Amino acid sequence: PSTFIALIGPYLKPFHIGESEYIFHEGEYADEMYFIKEGSVSIVLKEYNNFEFITIDKGYYFGEVDLLFGDTRKYTYMACTDLDLLALKKKDFNKIFFF
């Protein structure tokens, strides 16, 4: 909804990641969630030669579960294509959703 976009818009920071680059690794501190503006992302299993377990595309988001239910990343995410993301920092996430 437009009210949600108006609420979080000022907190979103755009950035670009190249194809096959990691966004974050399992076990790292979870300090952001991401919205996919362009491209696709996969959860990869590093121990199986970066096997693409799940892929998500433009218009979706990821990383929010780690912000809500823990301090570390549960999985490794890698860009399947050149990727344009919008990042929302944990401190801003908490301001918006938990006042």
Backbone bond lengths (Angstrom), bond angles and torsions (degrees), N, CA, C in turn:
res aa  C-N    CA-C-N  psi(-1)  N-CA   C-N-CA  omega(-1)  CA-C   N-CA-C  phi
1 P - - - 1.468 - - 1.534 111.41 -
2 S 1.303 115.93 152.24 1.460 121.00 -176.97 1.531 112.43 -62.82
3 T 1.334 118.36 -32.10 1.474 119.93 178.47 1.530 110.87 -66.17
4 F 1.330 117.26 -37.08 1.466 121.40 177.73 1.532 110.20 -65.78
5 I 1.322 116.70 -44.09 1.459 121.46 179.28 1.529 110.05 -62.79
6 A 1.317 117.31 -41.79 1.465 120.99 178.29 1.525 111.03 -63.68
7 L 1.307 117.00 -34.44 1.458 121.80 -179.39 1.527 112.16 -70.62
8 I 1.333 117.49 -45.43 1.468 119.41 -175.25 1.525 113.98 -92.92
9 G 1.321 117.75 -18.71 1.463 122.04 -175.82 1.523 115.18 -48.86
10 P 1.321 118.69 -47.96 1.473 119.12 -178.65 1.534 114.35 -63.36
11 Y 1.305 117.49 -18.78 1.468 121.66 -177.59 1.533 113.52 -92.82
12 L 1.326 117.45 -12.04 1.465 120.97 -175.61 1.525 111.70 -80.54
13 K 1.321 115.58 134.26 1.466 122.24 179.56 1.524 109.40 -116.86
14 P 1.346 117.72 119.27 1.471 120.33 -179.28 1.533 111.59 -78.09
15 F 1.324 115.51 146.73 1.455 120.66 170.66 1.520 110.45 -159.38
16 H 1.317 115.27 165.32 1.466 122.66 -174.96 1.527 109.57 -119.37
17 I 1.327 115.35 141.60 1.468 122.46 174.61 1.524 106.98 -130.77
18 G 1.309 116.22 136.75 1.463 121.29 -179.82 1.521 112.40 -79.17
19 E 1.315 114.90 159.35 1.465 122.16 178.32 1.530 110.83 -53.73
20 S 1.319 116.22 137.18 1.470 125.77 178.38 1.525 114.34 71.87
21 E 1.327 118.31 6.21 1.459 120.68 174.97 1.529 109.09 -85.30
22 Y 1.325 115.16 148.46 1.462 120.13 177.05 1.520 109.96 -81.49
23 I 1.324 115.43 141.52 1.460 121.54 174.90 1.526 108.49 -89.30
24 F 1.324 115.07 -46.33 1.460 121.39 171.20 1.514 109.26 -160.17
25 H 1.340 115.47 164.39 1.459 122.46 -177.07 1.521 110.61 -114.32
26 E 1.312 115.10 150.40 1.460 121.89 173.27 1.531 109.17 -51.21
27 G 1.326 115.96 133.91 1.459 121.59 177.65 1.517 115.21 93.25
28 E 1.330 117.86 -15.42 1.463 120.04 178.00 1.529 110.51 -71.31
29 Y 1.318 115.58 157.86 1.461 121.39 176.52 1.524 109.50 -64.38
30 A 1.321 116.64 133.42 1.465 122.54 -179.49 1.525 109.14 -90.56
31 D 1.332 116.96 103.60 1.459 119.80 -178.51 1.524 113.97 -120.50
32 E 1.352 117.38 1.16 1.460 121.08 178.88 1.523 110.43 -149.31
33 M 1.332 115.05 155.53 1.455 121.84 164.64 1.519 106.35 -117.48
34 Y 1.342 117.17 164.22 1.450 120.81 -170.46 1.522 112.01 -134.62
35 F 1.333 114.94 145.94 1.456 123.46 173.61 1.529 106.25 -115.96
36 I 1.337 116.40 131.88 1.469 120.69 -177.50 1.525 108.98 -87.53
37 K 1.316 115.05 112.84 1.464 121.02 178.59 1.524 110.76 -85.29
38 E 1.337 115.86 -40.27 1.468 121.77 179.16 1.515 109.11 -153.15
39 G 1.348 116.43 134.82 1.457 121.07 177.14 1.520 112.84 107.52
40 S 1.337 115.94 -166.17 1.462 120.80 179.21 1.528 110.30 -143.71
41 V 1.321 114.11 154.87 1.465 123.93 -174.83 1.518 108.35 -129.59
42 S 1.337 116.92 144.85 1.464 120.78 175.08 1.514 111.13 -123.43
43 I 1.329 114.59 143.48 1.462 120.20 164.13 1.516 104.12 -79.58
44 V 1.331 116.21 124.79 1.463 119.38 -177.54 1.519 110.58 -116.66
45 L 1.322 114.29 149.86 1.457 122.04 175.12 1.520 107.04 -100.54
46 K 1.329 116.60 99.63 1.461 121.53 -174.95 1.524 112.03 -60.87
47 E 1.336 116.95 -35.43 1.462 120.15 -178.25 1.527 112.52 -69.53
48 Y 1.339 116.85 -10.29 1.462 121.83 176.51 1.530 110.29 -117.94
49 N 1.343 115.49 45.48 1.457 121.85 175.14 1.537 112.61 58.01
50 N 1.334 116.07 43.30 1.470 123.92 179.62 1.533 112.85 59.22
51 F 1.307 116.17 39.51 1.465 120.96 175.48 1.522 108.98 -56.71
52 E 1.340 116.55 127.53 1.471 121.55 -179.42 1.522 109.13 -80.31
53 F 1.321 114.86 103.15 1.463 122.29 -174.78 1.522 111.91 -78.58
54 I 1.321 116.78 -49.29 1.471 122.83 178.82 1.519 107.12 -139.52
55 T 1.340 117.10 140.14 1.458 121.53 177.56 1.516 109.40 -120.93
56 I 1.338 115.99 136.70 1.466 121.27 176.17 1.520 108.56 -124.57
57 D 1.325 115.93 149.43 1.456 121.82 -170.68 1.523 113.01 -118.75
58 K 1.312 113.14 178.91 1.464 124.18 177.84 1.534 110.59 -42.37
59 G 1.327 115.46 135.66 1.456 120.82 177.45 1.521 113.87 96.18
60 Y 1.319 117.34 -12.83 1.461 120.72 -179.65 1.526 110.02 -101.80
61 Y 1.307 115.71 174.95 1.459 122.11 -179.80 1.517 109.80 -134.63
62 F 1.332 116.46 164.37 1.459 120.71 179.23 1.524 109.31 -158.14
63 G 1.318 115.28 163.46 1.460 121.71 178.88 1.509 114.51 94.30
64 E 1.317 117.45 -8.81 1.462 120.64 -177.05 1.523 112.50 -69.92
65 V 1.315 117.88 -32.53 1.466 121.48 -179.37 1.525 110.25 -62.16
66 D 1.328 116.38 -41.99 1.463 120.22 179.06 1.531 111.29 -65.18
67 L 1.329 117.76 -33.80 1.466 120.54 177.69 1.524 111.30 -69.68
68 L 1.316 115.88 -35.22 1.467 120.30 -176.86 1.521 113.76 -82.10
69 F 1.325 116.67 -37.78 1.465 119.86 -168.65 1.517 115.35 -119.12
70 G 1.306 118.23 16.67 1.453 119.58 178.93 1.505 111.44 175.74
71 D 1.300 114.94 176.30 1.460 120.03 179.72 1.518 113.05 -107.87
72 T 1.334 117.42 -8.28 1.460 120.06 -178.77 1.526 110.88 -123.73
73 R 1.309 114.85 157.91 1.465 121.40 179.63 1.520 110.25 -73.32
74 K 1.320 115.44 138.27 1.470 121.12 179.76 1.524 111.94 -89.25
75 Y 1.349 116.40 -23.18 1.463 121.34 -176.27 1.519 110.63 -138.53
76 T 1.327 115.94 168.89 1.457 123.06 174.13 1.526 108.10 -102.17
77 Y 1.343 116.43 132.79 1.461 122.37 179.30 1.519 109.43 -115.50
78 M 1.334 115.67 138.27 1.462 121.75 -178.06 1.527 109.47 -135.24
79 A 1.322 116.89 143.68 1.464 122.09 177.94 1.525 109.96 -72.93
80 C 1.319 117.27 126.23 1.473 122.00 176.07 1.527 110.69 -82.68
81 T 1.315 115.62 -27.37 1.461 123.26 -179.33 1.524 106.95 -136.67
82 D 1.324 117.44 176.25 1.459 118.38 167.14 1.526 106.31 -57.32
83 L 1.299 115.76 141.66 1.456 119.85 -166.23 1.524 111.03 -134.94
84 D 1.321 115.90 129.80 1.463 122.11 171.38 1.519 107.44 -110.44
85 L 1.318 114.86 121.85 1.461 121.66 -176.78 1.516 111.36 -121.00
86 L 1.325 114.83 159.53 1.453 122.72 167.81 1.514 105.71 -118.73
87 A 1.333 116.79 126.49 1.462 121.25 -176.89 1.521 110.07 -105.44
88 L 1.326 115.22 141.06 1.460 122.80 175.16 1.523 107.16 -120.75
89 K 1.324 117.21 114.85 1.471 122.95 -179.44 1.525 111.18 -65.83
90 K 1.324 115.66 149.73 1.464 122.20 -179.64 1.524 111.81 -57.52
91 K 1.326 117.74 -42.36 1.466 120.67 -179.14 1.532 110.72 -63.10
92 D 1.332 117.37 -36.85 1.462 121.36 178.13 1.527 110.96 -74.45
93 F 1.313 116.52 -38.37 1.470 122.02 174.84 1.527 109.34 -55.68
94 N 1.326 116.19 -47.20 1.466 120.77 -179.34 1.523 111.53 -65.98
95 K 1.335 118.50 -37.79 1.471 122.19 177.05 1.534 110.64 -60.55
96 I 1.322 115.43 -44.86 1.467 121.25 -174.79 1.528 111.02 -71.34
97 F 1.328 116.98 -47.26 1.456 119.91 -169.77 1.526 114.98 -96.92
98 F 1.323 116.92 -18.33 1.456 118.99 -177.96 1.521 113.05 -123.28
99 F 1.328 115.90 6.87 1.466 124.39 178.40 1.496 109.11 46.30
